[in-house]
Amino acid sequence: MTQSLADMRRDYTRDGLAEEQAPAEPFALFEQWFAEAVKTEQAPVEANAMTLATVDAEGRPHCRVLLLKGLDARGFTFFTNYQSAKGQQLLANPFAAMTFFWPALERQVRIEGRVEKVTAKESDDYYQVRPLGSRLGAWASPQSQVIADRQALQDLLEATRARFADSQPECPEHWGGYRLLPERLEFWQGRASRLHDRLNYRLIAGIWQRERLAP
Ligand SMILES: Cc1cc2nc3c(=O)[nH]c(=O)nc-3n(C[C@H](O)[C@H](O)[C@H](O)COP(=O)(O)O)c2cc1C
């Protein structure tokens, strides 16, 4: 097993990332790469999957996969349960990092910054366009808490269904969006012989500075 892992090696030759292709500010480049990922990755729906890292009150890191659900000039939005483990961690430490990996394109984007809750209206607007099952699930699942077994979850869902039998579920207060306001974005393009391209954008006094990092 260890030997076969050591032998797993792939050379990256698909593309490059030169300074001339990289705009002065990073959002346009992210949007371009994202559109290409949606077109190219095997399951387009997963192009918006990213790993979100948070740090708890004891300084220990935790990461998990989430779906990016919004992007604008302010930042990168995802939705979750505010009482979940990640919600507790963001309460203790509002800084987070997200990583996108688009293997077909041999690309990675790393984003770091402060996280804030979106407005209740933004959460509600997104909640209302979700399928009914997801809307009920947001009420039914005490995300990150220990539950007895699968049946316990089923029971919670049935109780939620009964509760909203005659009405549409509204967005729960414990569920909603967070927006990561980026201070750093790094675009990584795999290159031959591990001499990859890394363009790093840092927000300094409100202005994006771009630099190249060694691979
Ligand atoms: C592809 C994929 C997409 C996911 N999308 C979300 C999401 O958008 N929001 C969410 O709360 N959890 C999502 N999850 C589940 C999270 O990875 C995680 O299990 C959950 O948020 C609880 O994390 P926590 O206990 O660290 O708070 C997704 C998992 C996968 C594998």
The ligand as a Gaussian input file, in Angstrom:
#p B3LYP/6-31G(d) Opt

LIG

0 1
 C      -19.651000      17.385000      -1.903000
 C      -20.083000      17.836000      -0.524000
 C      -20.802000      19.008000      -0.404000
 C      -21.219000      19.453000       0.856000
 N      -21.862000      20.649000       0.952000
 C      -22.211000      21.113000       2.167000
 C      -22.772000      22.413000       2.297000
 O      -22.928000      23.180000       1.325000
 N      -23.135000      22.819000       3.557000
 C      -22.954000      22.040000       4.658000
 O      -23.313000      22.464000       5.750000
 N      -22.387000      20.818000       4.557000
 C      -21.996000      20.338000       3.352000
 N      -21.386000      19.118000       3.248000
 C      -21.165000      18.333000       4.482000
 C      -19.916000      18.855000       5.191000
 O      -18.746000      18.322000       4.587000
 C      -19.896000      18.515000       6.696000
 O      -20.096000      17.138000       6.881000
 C      -20.980000      19.270000       7.486000
 O      -21.107000      20.617000       7.060000
 C      -20.668000      19.244000       8.970000
 O      -19.414000      19.850000       9.205000
 P      -18.964000      20.351000      10.664000
 O      -19.357000      19.265000      11.622000
 O      -17.491000      20.536000      10.551000
 O      -19.693000      21.635000      10.925000
 C      -20.935000      18.671000       2.003000
 C      -20.198000      17.488000       1.871000
 C      -19.772000      17.086000       0.620000
 C      -18.930000      15.837000       0.512000

